[in-house]
Amino acid sequence: MDYSFFIDKTSEILLENGFYKGMHSDLQQCYVKIQPPLLYAVHIYNSNNYTDNDLNLYLNQLKSNLKNFGCSNIVCLNISYSINNAYNIDDKLNFNDNISENIHYVYWIFDSDNERLLFPKGQPTKLNGIEKYFNWNEYEKSQAKYIKIYNNTPYFTYAVIVINIIIWAYINIKGGENFIYNFGTSRQGLVSGEIYRFITSVFIHQELSHLFFNCFSLYIFGRETERILSRYNFIGLYFITGFLASFFSALFNGNLAIGASGAIFGVIGALASVCRVKAYKAQLMDYFTLVLYMVISILMGFSDVGIDNTAHIFGALSGFLIQSLYFKFKYNGKNN
């Protein structure tokens, strides 16, 4: 039987849902997904012709890089796609379970004739939603198909962090009162038609603590959001939400304001939209966790007069709404 269709279909779905392509050969294909503290390794192979030496070598390589991934354990899901001896799978699998206490094995079988998973006795039937990717009929009907996870390297996020640091250094070395006054958000700037302020202010920080917390938040949430969205989607989102947060800050708050927090809350709002629509977990943070984080941060902001809560609120709302509308129109209402 030709299993190439199964392999191609499975690869397409896994890559759409946040997996990276790992070791591949004619006999086996491996995919990995980083969700700290777990690293998921999906290993698909032909059980009639397969030996475990290559997989053990591959898992040892992953194990040596666990700290770089921010993970402590590997969950290795082994899926056989040759069912000639499917019900004797325990005889066909001879993996060394003692390879490491950090590696945990799960064994499934894919029945290509009936397009369904078979679960040997004692094995779990669900694993972080991965089982859904092998139920093709249901997957085609579900919203999960239509939103692609891009797996970008977050270059833009890193660039913004560097720009923030450079501008902070310039302000504090050269003396930045005039710079802040000329490029920060203010109602006077709004009245004067100086629209550029609503973008330039997003890159300006004066206090080191302000710079640190915004860059740290951007590192956490910006990297994840840029990774899963298309590059243009993320860049447009960052500038638009930053602009709107600054605009409403000038409109309702009126005071001179600077900082990236409005755009960062926009990024978090967009990430919450992704988690809601796709049931996606961002580094173990689901939709409810992200919304709770935004609500608590905004409530805490009311206790400090130095925090521009107006920018936070409108940044979060605009990010969530813009990303939700983007999904709605891009995917022609196929998502619920």
N, C-alpha and C positions, 0 to 999 in steps of 0.2 A: 504494500500500500504506500502511496506517495503522501508523506506527511508535510511536504513543503508548505501547503496552504495553512496547516495548523501552526507551523512555526512562524510564518510571516504574519498571520493574524494575531497570534499571541504577542509577538514582538511589537507590533503596532500599538496594541492596547496598553501593554506595560509601559512603553515609552510615553504614551499620552498621559499616563497617570503617575509620573514622577520617578520612574525607574531609569537608571543608567545602564547602558549595555556594557557587560563585562566580557569574560572569556567566552569565545565562540569557536566551535569546530563542527565537523560533519556529524559528530555524535552527541554534542551537548551545547547548550546555550545558557549563559548566566546573566542575570540582571540584578542590580542592587538598588536599594532605596534607603536613604539615611533619615531615620526618625529617632534621634537620641532619646533614651540611651540605647536603642536597638538599631542594628543595621540588618535590613532584610535582604537575603540573597535568594533569589528564585532560580533554581537550577532545573532545566528542562532537558531530558535526555531519552535516548532509545535504550530501553532496558535489555534488549536482546544482544546488543553489541557493546555494552558499556562496562568500563572498569572504573574504580573509584580513585585511582591515583591522581589524575588531573584535578579532580574536585578538591581532594584533600590539600593539594599544593596551592590551589586557588584560595581556599578558605584560610590557609596559613598566611597567605599574603594579605588577605583582608584583615586578619587578626592583628598582624604587625602594624597595620595602619588605623586600628580602632580609635586611638587617641586623637589622631588627625581628623577623624570623622566626628569626634565628640561623642563616641559610643563606647559602651562597655561590653556588649554582648551581640552575637550574631544569631539570627534565626534563619536557618537554611531550609527552605521549602523545596523538596525534591519531587518533581513531577515527571513520571514516566509516560511517554506517549506511544509506546508499543504495548498492545493489550493481548498479544498472543498468549502470554503467561501472566495476565494481569492479576489473577487471584492467587498466584504463587509469588507475589511481589516480595514477601519476606525472605524467600529463598534467593531472589534475584539481587537484593540489596545487601551489600556487605560493607557498608560504610563503617569506618572506625569511630564509634561514638566516643572514644576516649581521646580523640585528637585534641580536645580542649574543653574545659568546663565552661568556656565562654561561648561555645557553639551548640545550638539546640536544633535538633532535626525534626522535620515534619515530612511525612511521605504521602503523596497523593498519586492517583493515576488519571490520565485523561483518556476517555473513551471517544476516539475521533469519529467512529461510526455514528454514535448517537449524540455527539457534541455535549458531553457531560463529564463531570468529575466523579470518580469513584474513590471512596475513602476506606482504606484498610482498617481492620478492627483495631481500636485503641488510638486512632489518629483523630485530631480535631477536624471538624467539618467547616470551621470558619477561622480565618487568620487575617485580621486587620483589613477586611474587605477584599482581599486578593481573590477569594473564591468567586467573586462577582465577575472577574475579568475572563473567566472560562465558561460562563453561561452566556453565550453569544447572543441568543435571542433576546434575553432580558436586557443585556448590555446595550444592544442596538436601540431598544425602546427607552432606555433610561437617559437621564440628563448627563450622566457621567461621560458619555461619548463626546459630547459637543464642546466641552471646555478642555483645551489642551494645556498640559503642563510643559513648559518650554525647556526647563533645565539650563537657563542661561548662566553664564558667569557674571556676577553682579558688578560689572565695571563702572556703571554710572553711579551706583551707591558709593563705591570706593572713591570715585572722582569728586563727588559732592563732599564727602568727609574731608578730603585733602584740601579742597577749596575753602571750606569752613575754617580749617586750621590756619591756612595761609592768611586769610583775611583777618582772623583773630590776632595773629602775630603782627600783622601790619598795623592794626589799630593800637595794640598795646606797646609796640616799639616806637612807632612814629607819633603816637598821640592821636586818638581817633575821635575826639568829640565832634569835629567838623565833618568827618567821614560819616559818622552815625547820623548826624543831623541832616546831611545832604542825601543819604540813601535809605534811611529808615522809614518805616510806615508812619504816617500821621494824618490827621484830619486836614491839616493845612495843606499837605501835599495832595490830598484828594481834591480839595477845593481848587487848588492851583492847576489841576490836570496833570500832575506829575505821576502818571500811571506806572512808570518804570519802578517806582519805589515798592510796589506790591510784589515785585520779583527780587529786586536787589536786597531788600530787608531779610529775605529768607536765608541769605548766606552770611549774615552779620551776627557776631556774638562779641560781647565785651568781657564778661566775667568768665573765668576758667571753668567754674562749676557748670555754668550754662552751656558752654561749649562741650564739656565732657558728657553731660547727660543727654544732650541732643545727638551728639555723634554716636554715643553708645546705643541709644534707641534706634538710630538710623542703621547702625550695624546689625542689630537684631532683626528689626522688622523690614528695613529696606532691602537687605540682602535676600530675605526669603521671598518678598513680594516681587522683586525684580527677577528672581530665579524662575518663578512659576508663570509670570505674565510675559507677553511679548515685549520686546525692548521698547518699541514705540509706545505701546500702551502704558508702560511704567513711567517713561520719561514725560509723556504728556500728562499723566496723572499727577506726577510730582509738581510740575510747574502750575497746572491749573488749580490744584487744591491749595498750593502755597499762595497763589494769587488771590483766590477767593478768601482764604483765611485772613490775609493781610487787608483785603478790601473791607471785609465786615468788621475787622478790628478798628480800622480807621473810621468807619461809619458809626459804629456803636460805642467804641471805647474812646477814641479820639486822641489818646496820648501817644507819644512817640514810642514805637514798638519795633523790636528786632528779634531775629531768631528763626530757626527752622522748625519749631515745634508744630506750627499750623500744618505745614506740608507733611511732617511725620505722622501727625494724627490722620491726615488724609490717606497716607500709605496704610496705616493700621485699619482705617475704615474700609479701604479697598480689599485688604487681606481678609477682613471679616466677611465681606461680600463673597469672596471666592470660597471661603469655608462654608458659608451658608448654602450657596448654589451647588457646589460640588461635593459637599460633605467631606471637605479636605481638612486634614490636620497639619498645621504649620508648626513643625518642631514641637509636637505634642500639644499645641495650642489650638483648640477648636473654636467654632463660632462663638459659643457662649463665653469662653475664657477671654477672647479678644474684646467682646462687648463689655464684659465685666471690668476688664483692665481700663478701657476708655472711660467708663462711668466713674470708677473709683478715682482715676487721675483727674478728671474734671471736677469732681466733688472736692478733692484735696486742693485743687487750684483756687477754690473760693476762699480758702483760709489764708492765702498769701496775696497781698495786694500787688506784689511784683510779678505775678503770673498773669499772662494775657489769656484768660480763659475763653474770651470771645473767639480768639483765633483757634483754640483747641476745639471748641464745640463746632464751629463752622468748617474747620478742616476735616474733622471726623465725619460729619454729616455729608459734606460734599464728596469725600472719598468713597463712602459707602454708596451713595446715590449714583455717582458718576460711573462707578464700576458695575453696579447692578444694571443701569441703563445700557452700558456698553455691551454687556452680555446679552441683554434682551434684544437689542437691534442687530448685533453681529450674528447671533445664532437664530434669528427669525422667530423668537418666542418659543424655541424648542425646550428651553429650560423652564422649570416651574418657578 
